[in-house]
Structure formats: structure tokens, C-alpha cells
Amino acid sequence: MNGSGRVIWTAIEAILAALLGGGLGYFIAQYLNKTRMREKEEHAQMLIAEAEAKAKDIILQAKDAALKIRESAEAEMERRRQDIQRQEERLQQRRESLDRRMDNLENRERKLDQRQSKIDKMESEIQQMYDRQLKELERIAGMSQDDARKLLLEMVEQGARQDAARIIREVEAEAREQAEEKAREIITVAIQRLASDQVSETTVSVVPLPNDEMKGRIIGRGGRNIRAIEQATGVDLIVDDTPEAVTISSFDPVRREIARLALSKLITDGRIHPARIEKLVKKAEQEVEAIIREDGERAALEVGVHGLRPELINLIGRLRYRTSYGQNVYQHSVESAHLAGMMAAELGANVRVAKEGALLHDIGKAVDHEVDGPHASVGAEIARRYGVSPEVVNCISSHHNEEEPQSLEAIIVQAADAISGARPGARRESLEAYVKRIKALEEVANSFPGVAQSYAIQAGREIRIIVKPEEIDDLAAIELSKNIARKIEESLEYPGQIKISVIRETRAVEYAK
């Protein structure tokens, strides 16, 4: 065999080998596939068998649970049925009870109707008897029903008035006792802490002269010197028979002081003529203005009131030359400020407002000869114009009740003003004015009906009134005292305060024979 033959034969062998190997591999793969399929079918059947077993168990458990639920539901339904049955039985019992009650109520209503008819009949009979008895009583008493009712009401009213008067008197006495005790304590402490001298002045000033010849030099040739003095100062010079003295008269205290200083300097200098008079009067004016300013600053510093306007300071200083009932108004204002401050401290009030109000309460008197109106209203307007607080303005305007006090400090200023003016020797008045004031008090009291007698005592600080007991009862006596006090406040001027005492006395006298 040649070489090509061997190659062909080799190729044929390779082809046969490949065919044989492929067929064998195919049969082997088929066999393996069948084997795997059989194993899977067996595994699936086994899983199915397990699933069926589990399903049977679940079905059995579900049947047991359903059975239990059914049994529980049946038991609950039985329990509810029994509850409903018990409730129906109770409702039936209540219905029967209500029926019995309704029957009882109907029976009672019938009985009440019967009783009401009897009561109506009895009321009718009683009303007839009352009418007959009322007519018989009216016939016996000799008065009608309206007259008897009126008499009874008068008796009840009289009794009520007496009871009211007694209660009012007891309450007022208790309140007055407590208030007076506390007020005496506060006022006593304030007065003890403040002791000041009183200076009394008048509307005239007396200038001493070295000799009577000086009178002629003051008058001058043809009266030119005295006319020059009076024209420059605005005062009246009285040159009379008083030895070695000249009297200066003016209602303006500042002008009077300027004239006194200028005249004193002229007498000391000895050169008295119109030109010299004019020069010394101007110098005296400057000195008095400086004194006024210093006095105002001293007063504000002494009482501890700071921040006042210079115009108010000057007005306070002008009060040095002003008097009221003989009392120096400057000293009175300073003293009132001290008293008000101490009382305000005791009562827990605003000490600064009380002090400032008391210091300025008479500020209107510094200009009352220039402005018309009550000095309290004038002073309040001045204070308001210069920026004083409304609380202090009310203290000034209400210290004589021109306005109503709106604060405790305003009442304290009233009290301090009265205490300062009521000091022994603080104020004085002429005998004629005193007699007129006493007589006016008694005339006011006697002007009221039912007053038998009235007496002004304690230098006009108290008036005692004796009333007719058959015309004035206890309650009317209280009203009478208030009415008299109100009329005195409205019609009279007086220092301090006046006590009104109404005395009612009923006497029953009988003789044993």
C-alpha cells in the first residue's frame, strides 16, 4: 500500500471512530437524562406526599379551631340570651311597679281634689268670717282699714328710725373712738417732734425816730418828701402824735418792708430829699428781693423739698411778710410742711408730696392782694402754671375744700394746716371780730327748726345745741348736726375746726302723792 492509500485509510478510521464515539455518547446521555428524570419524579412524588400530609394536618387543625369558635359563639349567644331574658324580667317588674304607682297617684290625686274642694270651701268661709270681723273691728275702733294700716306703718317706721339711729350712733361712736385715738397718737407725735415759735405781725410797721424833729424832715417842705416816699414805695406814711415814731401802713407786706428799710436808711443817712429817696428805695427793693429769695431757698431746704422753680421759691419767700389772723404765713407753711411729712411717714403716705403740698398750700396768699379769688384756687393755678405735679396741686386746691381731696396726702395737708393754725397763741383776732364770729355761729345754729338753745364755747371751737325732744328724734339729731356743720362751712370763715354737739334730752317727771 502506498502512502496515499494509507492516508485515506487513516481518515476512514478517524471517521468511523468519531461516529462510533458520537453514538455511544448519545446513548449514554439519554440514559443519564432518563435516570435524572426518574429521580426528579420520585422527589416530586415524595414532596407531593409530604404536602398532602401537611394539608391534611392543617385541615384538621382548622376544623378544630372552627369547632372551638363555634362552641364559644354559641356559649356567648346563650349568655347574652340569658342577660336579655333577665333584663326583660326586670323591665316587666318595673312596668308593673310603675303601674302600681300610677294607680296610687291617681288615688292620691282624687283625694287631693276632694281635699282642695274642702279647703276652698273653708277659705271662703274664713274670708267671710274675716270680712265680718274686720267690719266689726272697724266699727269698734272707729277707723278704717287704711287708717289702721297707716297707723301701724307709722309705728313700725318710728321703731325702725329709732333702731337705725341707735345703730348709726353706736357705729359712729366706735369708728370715731378708734379714729380719734389713732389721730391723737399721730398728731401728738408730730407736735412733740416739732416745736416752733409763733410770730404775729399786723398790716402796719413802726419806724423809730431819733427825735421828733425828724418828722418835719420826713415830711419836707410842702410835704414833698413824704409824697416822694409814698409815691416810690406805694405805702401810706402816718406821722401822728406818737412820740419818736412813724407808722407805715399798706396791705402789701413787701411794699411795707421796702418802705421800712428805705425810711430807716434815710433816717440813718440824714439826707432826705426826693432824689435820695428814689435811690434808697431802689436799693431797698434789691435787698428785699434778695431776702425773699434767700428765705424761699431756706424754707425749701429746711423741709427737704427740692427742684422747685425759682418763681415758686420767690413766692415762698414773700410769705415772710404775710400774716393771717396774726400768724406769719411763712412760718406757718414751714411748720405745716414738717407736720405733714411726719404724719405722712406715720401713715405710710408719700412724704414728698405731703411736704411739698403743705409748703405750697398758702402760696396764693403771696399774691391774693393782686388776684381775685380764694387763695387756695389762686395758689393751685400758680402751682399748675409752674409745672407742679397734679397730686400737689390737689393738695393746694383742696386744703379749704374748694375741691374734693383726691388722695391721702391732700387730707394730711388739711390736717397739718389745721394743727399749725390751732396752736395756742398761733393766731389772734380782735375782740370785735371774735364776738361777731361767736354770734354768727349761734345764729347759724338757731336758724334750724327744732333748736331750743345754742351756745358757742371753747373760744368758738365748739357749739353745743339743745333741741326740742318732741320735734327732733335721735336720727334727726344726727342729721341736724351734719346740716349745721355743712352750713357753717359754707357761710362762715374761721380758723381750725368747729365741733358741733347736738343734745337731745327727754325727761319724764311724776309726783307720788
PABADREN-319739 format. One record per residue (C-alpha): residue number from 1; residue in one letter; chain; y, z negated, x. Coordinates in nm, 2 decimals. Layout:
# residues N
NUM, A, A, Y, Z, X
...
//
This chain:
# residues 513
1, M, A, 0.00, 0.00, 0.00
2, N, A, 0.32, 0.10, 0.13
3, G, A, 0.64, -0.10, 0.14
4, S, A, 0.78, 0.04, -0.19
5, G, A, 0.47, -0.04, -0.37
6, R, A, 0.48, -0.40, -0.26
7, V, A, 0.84, -0.44, -0.37
8, I, A, 0.75, -0.31, -0.72
9, W, A, 0.46, -0.53, -0.74
10, T, A, 0.66, -0.83, -0.63
11, A, A, 0.92, -0.75, -0.90
12, I, A, 0.65, -0.72, -1.16
13, E, A, 0.51, -1.06, -1.06
14, A, A, 0.85, -1.21, -1.09
15, I, A, 0.90, -1.07, -1.44
16, L, A, 0.56, -1.20, -1.55
17, A, A, 0.63, -1.54, -1.41
18, A, A, 0.96, -1.55, -1.59
19, L, A, 0.81, -1.45, -1.92
20, L, A, 0.53, -1.70, -1.88
21, G, A, 0.77, -1.98, -1.79
22, G, A, 1.01, -1.90, -2.08
23, G, A, 0.73, -1.90, -2.34
24, L, A, 0.59, -2.22, -2.21
25, G, A, 0.94, -2.38, -2.21
26, Y, A, 0.99, -2.27, -2.57
27, F, A, 0.67, -2.42, -2.69
28, I, A, 0.75, -2.75, -2.50
29, A, A, 1.10, -2.76, -2.66
30, Q, A, 0.95, -2.70, -3.00
31, Y, A, 0.71, -2.98, -2.95
32, L, A, 0.98, -3.22, -2.84
33, N, A, 1.20, -3.13, -3.13
34, K, A, 0.93, -3.20, -3.38
35, T, A, 0.85, -3.52, -3.21
36, R, A, 1.22, -3.63, -3.23
37, M, A, 1.24, -3.52, -3.59
38, R, A, 0.94, -3.72, -3.68
39, E, A, 1.08, -4.03, -3.51
40, K, A, 1.41, -4.00, -3.69
41, E, A, 1.24, -3.96, -4.02
42, E, A, 1.03, -4.27, -3.96
43, H, A, 1.35, -4.46, -3.86
44, A, A, 1.53, -4.33, -4.17
45, Q, A, 1.25, -4.44, -4.39
46, M, A, 1.25, -4.78, -4.23
47, L, A, 1.63, -4.81, -4.28
48, I, A, 1.59, -4.70, -4.64
49, A, A, 1.32, -4.96, -4.69
50, E, A, 1.54, -5.23, -4.55
51, A, A, 1.84, -5.11, -4.76
52, E, A, 1.63, -5.12, -5.07
53, A, A, 1.51, -5.47, -4.99
54, K, A, 1.87, -5.58, -4.93
55, A, A, 1.98, -5.42, -5.25
56, K, A, 1.71, -5.60, -5.44
57, D, A, 1.83, -5.93, -5.30
58, I, A, 2.19, -5.86, -5.38
59, I, A, 2.10, -5.76, -5.74
60, L, A, 1.90, -6.08, -5.78
61, Q, A, 2.20, -6.29, -5.64
62, A, A, 2.44, -6.10, -5.87
63, K, A, 2.21, -6.17, -6.17
64, D, A, 2.20, -6.54, -6.07
65, A, A, 2.58, -6.56, -6.04
66, A, A, 2.63, -6.38, -6.37
67, L, A, 2.40, -6.61, -6.53
68, K, A, 2.58, -6.91, -6.39
69, I, A, 2.92, -6.77, -6.50
70, R, A, 2.78, -6.71, -6.85
71, E, A, 2.65, -7.06, -6.87
72, S, A, 2.98, -7.20, -6.75
73, A, A, 3.18, -6.99, -7.00
74, E, A, 2.95, -7.10, -7.28
75, A, A, 3.00, -7.46, -7.18
76, E, A, 3.38, -7.42, -7.17
77, M, A, 3.38, -7.25, -7.51
78, E, A, 3.17, -7.53, -7.65
79, R, A, 3.41, -7.79, -7.51
80, R, A, 3.72, -7.60, -7.65
81, R, A, 3.55, -7.56, -7.98
82, Q, A, 3.49, -7.94, -7.99
83, D, A, 3.86, -8.00, -7.90
84, I, A, 3.98, -7.77, -8.17
85, Q, A, 3.75, -7.94, -8.41
86, R, A, 3.88, -8.29, -8.31
87, Q, A, 4.25, -8.16, -8.34
88, E, A, 4.17, -8.02, -8.68
89, E, A, 4.03, -8.35, -8.79
90, R, A, 4.34, -8.53, -8.66
91, L, A, 4.57, -8.29, -8.83
92, Q, A, 4.38, -8.33, -9.15
93, Q, A, 4.42, -8.71, -9.12
94, R, A, 4.79, -8.67, -9.06
95, R, A, 4.82, -8.44, -9.35
96, E, A, 4.65, -8.70, -9.57
97, S, A, 4.88, -8.97, -9.43
98, L, A, 5.19, -8.77, -9.49
99, D, A, 5.07, -8.70, -9.85
100, R, A, 5.03, -9.08, -9.90
101, R, A, 5.38, -9.14, -9.75
102, M, A, 5.53, -8.88, -9.97
103, D, A, 5.37, -9.04, -10.27
104, N, A, 5.51, -9.38, -10.16
105, L, A, 5.86, -9.23, -10.10
106, E, A, 5.86, -9.07, -10.44
107, N, A, 5.77, -9.40, -10.59
108, R, A, 6.04, -9.58, -10.40
109, E, A, 6.29, -9.31, -10.50
110, R, A, 6.21, -9.36, -10.86
111, K, A, 6.25, -9.74, -10.82
112, L, A, 6.58, -9.69, -10.63
113, D, A, 6.71, -9.46, -10.91
114, Q, A, 6.63, -9.73, -11.15
115, R, A, 6.80, -10.00, -10.94
116, Q, A, 7.10, -9.77, -10.88
117, S, A, 7.14, -9.73, -11.26
118, K, A, 7.13, -10.11, -11.29
119, I, A, 7.38, -10.15, -11.01
120, D, A, 7.62, -9.90, -11.16
121, K, A, 7.59, -10.09, -11.49
122, M, A, 7.66, -10.42, -11.31
123, E, A, 7.95, -10.27, -11.12
124, S, A, 8.10, -10.15, -11.44
125, E, A, 8.06, -10.49, -11.59
126, I, A, 8.20, -10.66, -11.28
127, Q, A, 8.50, -10.42, -11.28
128, Q, A, 8.57, -10.51, -11.64
129, M, A, 8.55, -10.88, -11.56
130, Y, A, 8.78, -10.83, -11.26
131, D, A, 9.03, -10.65, -11.47
132, R, A, 9.02, -10.92, -11.73
133, Q, A, 9.05, -11.19, -11.46
134, L, A, 9.33, -11.00, -11.29
135, K, A, 9.53, -10.98, -11.61
136, E, A, 9.47, -11.34, -11.68
137, L, A, 9.58, -11.44, -11.32
138, E, A, 9.89, -11.22, -11.36
139, R, A, 9.97, -11.39, -11.69
140, I, A, 9.92, -11.74, -11.54
141, A, A, 10.10, -11.67, -11.21
142, G, A, 10.38, -11.48, -11.37
143, M, A, 10.38, -11.19, -11.12
144, S, A, 10.22, -10.85, -11.10
145, Q, A, 9.95, -10.74, -10.85
146, D, A, 10.21, -10.56, -10.64
147, D, A, 10.42, -10.87, -10.62
148, A, A, 10.13, -11.08, -10.52
149, R, A, 10.02, -10.82, -10.26
150, K, A, 10.38, -10.82, -10.12
151, L, A, 10.39, -11.20, -10.10
152, L, A, 10.05, -11.21, -9.93
153, L, A, 10.17, -10.94, -9.68
154, E, A, 10.48, -11.13, -9.61
155, M, A, 10.28, -11.45, -9.54
156, V, A, 10.05, -11.26, -9.31
157, E, A, 10.34, -11.09, -9.14
158, Q, A, 10.51, -11.42, -9.08
159, G, A, 10.19, -11.57, -8.94
160, A, A, 10.14, -11.27, -8.71
161, R, A, 10.50, -11.28, -8.59
162, Q, A, 10.46, -11.65, -8.51
163, D, A, 10.13, -11.58, -8.32
164, A, A, 10.29, -11.28, -8.14
165, A, A, 10.59, -11.49, -8.04
166, R, A, 10.37, -11.77, -7.92
167, I, A, 10.16, -11.52, -7.71
168, I, A, 10.47, -11.35, -7.58
169, R, A, 10.62, -11.68, -7.49
170, E, A, 10.30, -11.80, -7.31
171, V, A, 10.26, -11.47, -7.12
172, E, A, 10.62, -11.45, -7.02
173, A, A, 10.63, -11.82, -6.92
174, E, A, 10.32, -11.77, -6.70
175, A, A, 10.45, -11.45, -6.54
176, R, A, 10.79, -11.60, -6.49
177, E, A, 10.65, -11.91, -6.33
178, Q, A, 10.44, -11.71, -6.09
179, A, A, 10.71, -11.46, -6.01
180, E, A, 10.98, -11.73, -5.97
181, E, A, 10.75, -11.93, -5.74
182, K, A, 10.69, -11.62, -5.52
183, A, A, 11.05, -11.51, -5.54
184, R, A, 11.18, -11.86, -5.44
185, E, A, 10.95, -11.87, -5.15
186, I, A, 11.06, -11.52, -5.02
187, I, A, 11.43, -11.59, -5.09
188, T, A, 11.41, -11.94, -4.93
189, V, A, 11.25, -11.80, -4.62
190, A, A, 11.51, -11.52, -4.60
191, I, A, 11.81, -11.75, -4.65
192, Q, A, 11.67, -12.01, -4.40
193, R, A, 11.64, -11.73, -4.14
194, L, A, 11.99, -11.61, -4.19
195, A, A, 12.29, -11.84, -4.19
196, S, A, 12.63, -11.68, -4.17
197, D, A, 12.99, -11.78, -4.22
198, Q, A, 13.19, -11.66, -4.51
199, V, A, 13.54, -11.52, -4.45
200, S, A, 13.78, -11.50, -4.75
201, E, A, 14.08, -11.27, -4.75
202, T, A, 14.34, -11.16, -5.01
203, T, A, 14.54, -10.85, -5.06
204, V, A, 14.83, -10.98, -4.86
205, S, A, 14.88, -11.06, -4.49
206, V, A, 15.13, -11.30, -4.35
207, V, A, 15.30, -11.23, -4.01
208, P, A, 15.46, -11.54, -3.85
209, L, A, 15.81, -11.51, -3.71
210, P, A, 15.96, -11.70, -3.41
211, N, A, 16.27, -11.78, -3.62
212, D, A, 16.44, -11.69, -3.94
213, E, A, 16.69, -11.47, -3.76
214, M, A, 16.41, -11.22, -3.70
215, K, A, 16.41, -11.15, -4.08
216, G, A, 16.75, -10.99, -4.05
217, R, A, 16.65, -10.77, -3.76
218, I, A, 16.33, -10.66, -3.95
219, I, A, 16.55, -10.57, -4.25
220, G, A, 16.80, -10.39, -4.03
221, R, A, 17.15, -10.26, -4.11
222, G, A, 17.14, -10.15, -4.48
223, G, A, 16.77, -10.21, -4.49
224, R, A, 16.69, -9.91, -4.27
225, N, A, 16.43, -10.09, -4.06
226, I, A, 16.23, -10.23, -4.35
227, R, A, 16.24, -9.90, -4.52
228, A, A, 16.12, -9.73, -4.20
229, I, A, 15.83, -9.98, -4.17
230, E, A, 15.73, -9.93, -4.53
231, Q, A, 15.75, -9.55, -4.51
232, A, A, 15.55, -9.53, -4.19
233, T, A, 15.27, -9.78, -4.30
234, G, A, 15.27, -9.73, -4.68
235, V, A, 15.29, -10.11, -4.75
236, D, A, 15.54, -10.34, -4.91
237, L, A, 15.72, -10.59, -4.69
238, I, A, 15.82, -10.91, -4.87
239, V, A, 16.09, -11.10, -4.70
240, D, A, 16.15, -11.41, -4.91
241, D, A, 16.24, -11.77, -4.87
242, T, A, 15.92, -11.85, -4.69
243, P, A, 16.03, -12.00, -4.36
244, E, A, 15.95, -11.81, -4.04
245, A, A, 15.71, -11.56, -4.22
246, V, A, 15.70, -11.22, -4.36
247, T, A, 15.44, -11.11, -4.62
248, I, A, 15.27, -10.77, -4.61
249, S, A, 15.13, -10.65, -4.94
250, S, A, 14.90, -10.35, -5.00
251, F, A, 14.58, -10.27, -5.18
252, D, A, 14.48, -10.06, -4.89
253, P, A, 14.34, -10.31, -4.64
254, V, A, 14.35, -10.06, -4.35
255, R, A, 14.72, -9.99, -4.40
256, R, A, 14.79, -10.36, -4.43
257, E, A, 14.62, -10.42, -4.10
258, I, A, 14.81, -10.13, -3.93
259, A, A, 15.13, -10.27, -4.06
260, R, A, 15.04, -10.62, -3.94
261, L, A, 14.96, -10.51, -3.59
262, A, A, 15.27, -10.28, -3.57
263, L, A, 15.50, -10.56, -3.70
264, S, A, 15.35, -10.82, -3.46
265, K, A, 15.42, -10.58, -3.17
266, L, A, 15.77, -10.51, -3.29
267, I, A, 15.84, -10.89, -3.31
268, T, A, 15.70, -10.94, -2.97
269, D, A, 15.89, -10.65, -2.82
270, G, A, 16.21, -10.73, -2.99
271, R, A, 16.33, -10.37, -3.01
272, I, A, 16.33, -10.29, -3.38
273, H, A, 16.47, -9.95, -3.48
274, P, A, 16.32, -9.65, -3.67
275, A, A, 16.21, -9.46, -3.36
276, R, A, 16.04, -9.76, -3.21
277, I, A, 15.88, -9.84, -3.54
278, E, A, 15.73, -9.50, -3.57
279, K, A, 15.59, -9.51, -3.22
280, L, A, 15.43, -9.85, -3.26
281, V, A, 15.29, -9.77, -3.60
282, K, A, 15.11, -9.47, -3.44
283, K, A, 14.98, -9.69, -3.16
284, A, A, 14.86, -9.95, -3.42
285, E, A, 14.68, -9.67, -3.61
286, Q, A, 14.49, -9.57, -3.30
287, E, A, 14.40, -9.93, -3.23
288, V, A, 14.28, -9.99, -3.58
289, E, A, 14.07, -9.67, -3.58
290, A, A, 13.91, -9.78, -3.25
291, I, A, 13.84, -10.13, -3.40
292, I, A, 13.69, -9.97, -3.71
293, R, A, 13.46, -9.75, -3.51
294, E, A, 13.35, -10.05, -3.29
295, D, A, 13.29, -10.27, -3.59
296, G, A, 13.08, -10.00, -3.76
297, E, A, 12.87, -9.94, -3.45
298, R, A, 12.83, -10.32, -3.40
299, A, A, 12.71, -10.36, -3.76
300, A, A, 12.46, -10.08, -3.73
301, L, A, 12.33, -10.21, -3.40
302, E, A, 12.31, -10.57, -3.53
303, V, A, 12.09, -10.48, -3.83
304, G, A, 11.89, -10.22, -3.64
305, V, A, 11.99, -9.91, -3.84
306, H, A, 12.02, -9.61, -3.61
307, G, A, 12.10, -9.24, -3.65
308, L, A, 12.39, -9.28, -3.89
309, R, A, 12.66, -9.01, -3.90
310, P, A, 13.00, -9.11, -3.73
311, E, A, 13.17, -9.07, -4.07
312, L, A, 12.94, -9.34, -4.22
313, I, A, 13.00, -9.56, -3.91
314, N, A, 13.37, -9.54, -3.97
315, L, A, 13.34, -9.63, -4.34
316, I, A, 13.13, -9.93, -4.25
317, G, A, 13.40, -10.04, -4.01
318, R, A, 13.67, -10.00, -4.28
319, L, A, 13.48, -10.26, -4.49
320, R, A, 13.61, -10.52, -4.23
321, Y, A, 13.94, -10.51, -4.41
322, R, A, 13.80, -10.51, -4.77
323, T, A, 13.73, -10.81, -4.98
324, S, A, 13.55, -10.86, -5.31
325, Y, A, 13.60, -11.18, -5.51
326, G, A, 13.74, -11.32, -5.18
327, Q, A, 13.43, -11.23, -4.99
328, N, A, 13.46, -11.00, -4.69
329, V, A, 13.26, -10.68, -4.77
330, Y, A, 13.18, -10.61, -4.41
331, Q, A, 13.02, -10.95, -4.36
332, H, A, 12.86, -10.92, -4.70
333, S, A, 12.70, -10.58, -4.61
334, V, A, 12.56, -10.70, -4.28
335, E, A, 12.43, -11.02, -4.44
336, S, A, 12.27, -10.82, -4.72
337, A, A, 12.10, -10.59, -4.47
338, H, A, 11.95, -10.88, -4.29
339, L, A, 11.83, -11.04, -4.62
340, A, A, 11.69, -10.71, -4.74
341, G, A, 11.50, -10.65, -4.41
342, M, A, 11.34, -10.99, -4.42
343, M, A, 11.24, -10.97, -4.79
344, A, A, 11.10, -10.61, -4.74
345, A, A, 10.89, -10.74, -4.44
346, E, A, 10.75, -11.02, -4.66
347, L, A, 10.67, -10.78, -4.95
348, G, A, 10.53, -10.50, -4.73
349, A, A, 10.81, -10.26, -4.82
350, N, A, 10.99, -10.01, -4.60
351, V, A, 11.21, -10.23, -4.38
352, R, A, 11.43, -9.95, -4.25
353, V, A, 11.50, -9.81, -4.60
354, A, A, 11.58, -10.16, -4.73
355, K, A, 11.81, -10.24, -4.44
356, E, A, 11.99, -9.90, -4.45
357, G, A, 12.03, -9.92, -4.83
358, A, A, 12.17, -10.28, -4.81
359, L, A, 12.41, -10.19, -4.52
360, L, A, 12.55, -9.89, -4.71
361, H, A, 12.53, -10.03, -5.07
362, D, A, 12.90, -10.11, -5.08
363, I, A, 13.02, -9.81, -4.88
364, G, A, 13.20, -9.68, -5.18
365, K, A, 13.44, -9.98, -5.16
366, A, A, 13.58, -9.84, -4.84
367, V, A, 13.74, -9.55, -5.04
368, D, A, 13.74, -9.69, -5.40
369, H, A, 14.12, -9.71, -5.39
370, E, A, 14.13, -9.33, -5.32
371, V, A, 13.85, -9.21, -5.55
372, D, A, 13.80, -9.28, -5.92
373, G, A, 13.46, -9.41, -6.05
374, P, A, 13.22, -9.71, -5.99
375, H, A, 13.19, -9.79, -5.62
376, A, A, 12.81, -9.76, -5.64
377, S, A, 12.83, -9.40, -5.77
378, V, A, 13.10, -9.31, -5.52
379, G, A, 12.90, -9.46, -5.23
380, A, A, 12.59, -9.27, -5.33
381, E, A, 12.78, -8.94, -5.34
382, I, A, 12.92, -9.01, -4.99
383, A, A, 12.58, -9.10, -4.85
384, R, A, 12.43, -8.79, -5.01
385, R, A, 12.70, -8.58, -4.86
386, Y, A, 12.63, -8.71, -4.51
387, G, A, 12.26, -8.65, -4.52
388, V, A, 12.12, -8.99, -4.61
389, S, A, 11.76, -8.99, -4.74
390, P, A, 11.71, -8.99, -5.12
391, E, A, 11.54, -9.33, -5.11
392, V, A, 11.85, -9.49, -4.95
393, V, A, 12.08, -9.30, -5.19
394, N, A, 11.89, -9.45, -5.48
395, C, A, 11.93, -9.80, -5.33
396, I, A, 12.31, -9.75, -5.32
397, S, A, 12.35, -9.60, -5.67
398, S, A, 12.12, -9.85, -5.85
399, H, A, 12.23, -10.18, -5.70
400, H, A, 12.45, -10.23, -6.01
401, N, A, 12.22, -10.05, -6.24
402, E, A, 12.43, -9.73, -6.27
403, E, A, 12.10, -9.56, -6.22
404, E, A, 11.74, -9.69, -6.25
405, P, A, 11.58, -9.82, -5.94
406, Q, A, 11.31, -9.59, -5.83
407, S, A, 11.15, -9.79, -5.55
408, L, A, 11.07, -10.15, -5.44
409, E, A, 11.34, -10.11, -5.17
410, A, A, 11.61, -10.05, -5.43
411, I, A, 11.52, -10.37, -5.61
412, I, A, 11.52, -10.56, -5.28
413, V, A, 11.87, -10.43, -5.21
414, Q, A, 11.98, -10.56, -5.56
415, A, A, 11.83, -10.90, -5.48
416, A, A, 11.99, -10.91, -5.13
417, D, A, 12.33, -10.82, -5.28
418, A, A, 12.30, -11.09, -5.54
419, I, A, 12.18, -11.36, -5.29
420, S, A, 12.47, -11.28, -5.05
421, G, A, 12.72, -11.29, -5.33
422, A, A, 12.58, -11.61, -5.48
423, R, A, 12.60, -11.82, -5.16
424, P, A, 12.81, -12.14, -5.21
425, G, A, 13.16, -12.05, -5.11
426, A, A, 13.09, -11.68, -5.06
427, R, A, 13.31, -11.57, -5.35
428, R, A, 13.60, -11.72, -5.52
429, E, A, 13.82, -11.63, -5.81
430, S, A, 14.14, -11.76, -5.97
431, L, A, 14.13, -12.03, -6.23
432, E, A, 14.27, -11.78, -6.49
433, A, A, 14.00, -11.52, -6.41
434, Y, A, 13.73, -11.79, -6.42
435, V, A, 13.85, -11.92, -6.76
436, K, A, 13.86, -11.56, -6.90
437, R, A, 13.51, -11.49, -6.78
438, I, A, 13.37, -11.81, -6.93
439, K, A, 13.54, -11.74, -7.26
440, A, A, 13.42, -11.38, -7.26
441, L, A, 13.06, -11.50, -7.21
442, E, A, 13.08, -11.73, -7.51
443, E, A, 13.24, -11.47, -7.72
444, V, A, 12.96, -11.22, -7.65
445, A, A, 12.70, -11.48, -7.75
446, N, A, 12.89, -11.58, -8.07
447, S, A, 12.91, -11.22, -8.18
448, F, A, 12.54, -11.21, -8.27
449, P, A, 12.43, -11.32, -8.62
450, G, A, 12.23, -11.64, -8.64
451, V, A, 12.41, -11.81, -8.34
452, A, A, 12.53, -12.16, -8.42
453, Q, A, 12.69, -12.26, -8.09
454, S, A, 12.71, -12.13, -7.73
455, Y, A, 12.80, -12.30, -7.40
456, A, A, 12.87, -12.14, -7.06
457, I, A, 12.76, -12.38, -6.79
458, Q, A, 12.70, -12.39, -6.42
459, A, A, 13.03, -12.21, -6.34
460, G, A, 12.94, -11.92, -6.57
461, R, A, 12.59, -11.86, -6.42
462, E, A, 12.41, -11.97, -6.73
463, I, A, 12.49, -11.96, -7.10
464, R, A, 12.30, -12.18, -7.35
465, I, A, 12.28, -12.06, -7.71
466, I, A, 12.18, -12.28, -8.00
467, V, A, 12.06, -12.07, -8.30
468, K, A, 12.02, -12.14, -8.67
469, P, A, 11.64, -12.21, -8.72
470, E, A, 11.64, -12.09, -9.08
471, E, A, 11.78, -11.74, -8.97
472, I, A, 11.62, -11.70, -8.62
473, D, A, 11.25, -11.74, -8.57
474, D, A, 11.06, -11.77, -8.24
475, L, A, 11.02, -11.39, -8.20
476, A, A, 11.38, -11.32, -8.30
477, A, A, 11.49, -11.58, -8.04
478, I, A, 11.32, -11.38, -7.76
479, E, A, 11.48, -11.05, -7.89
480, L, A, 11.82, -11.23, -7.92
481, S, A, 11.81, -11.34, -7.55
482, K, A, 11.73, -10.98, -7.44
483, N, A, 12.01, -10.83, -7.66
484, I, A, 12.27, -11.08, -7.53
485, A, A, 12.17, -11.01, -7.17
486, R, A, 12.20, -10.64, -7.23
487, K, A, 12.54, -10.67, -7.39
488, I, A, 12.67, -10.89, -7.11
489, E, A, 12.55, -10.63, -6.86
490, E, A, 12.73, -10.35, -7.05
491, S, A, 13.06, -10.52, -7.13
492, L, A, 13.13, -10.78, -6.85
493, E, A, 13.18, -10.78, -6.48
494, Y, A, 13.05, -11.09, -6.29
495, P, A, 12.91, -11.19, -5.95
496, G, A, 12.54, -11.26, -5.91
497, Q, A, 12.33, -11.30, -6.22
498, I, A, 12.36, -11.49, -6.55
499, K, A, 12.08, -11.68, -6.71
500, I, A, 12.06, -11.67, -7.10
501, S, A, 11.88, -11.96, -7.26
502, V, A, 11.82, -11.95, -7.64
503, I, A, 11.74, -12.28, -7.80
504, R, A, 11.58, -12.30, -8.15
505, E, A, 11.51, -12.64, -8.29
506, T, A, 11.36, -12.73, -8.63
507, R, A, 11.39, -13.09, -8.75
508, A, A, 11.21, -13.25, -9.04
509, V, A, 11.36, -13.58, -9.15
510, E, A, 11.23, -13.81, -9.42
511, Y, A, 11.30, -14.17, -9.50
512, A, A, 11.05, -14.43, -9.61
513, K, A, 11.19, -14.65, -9.89
//
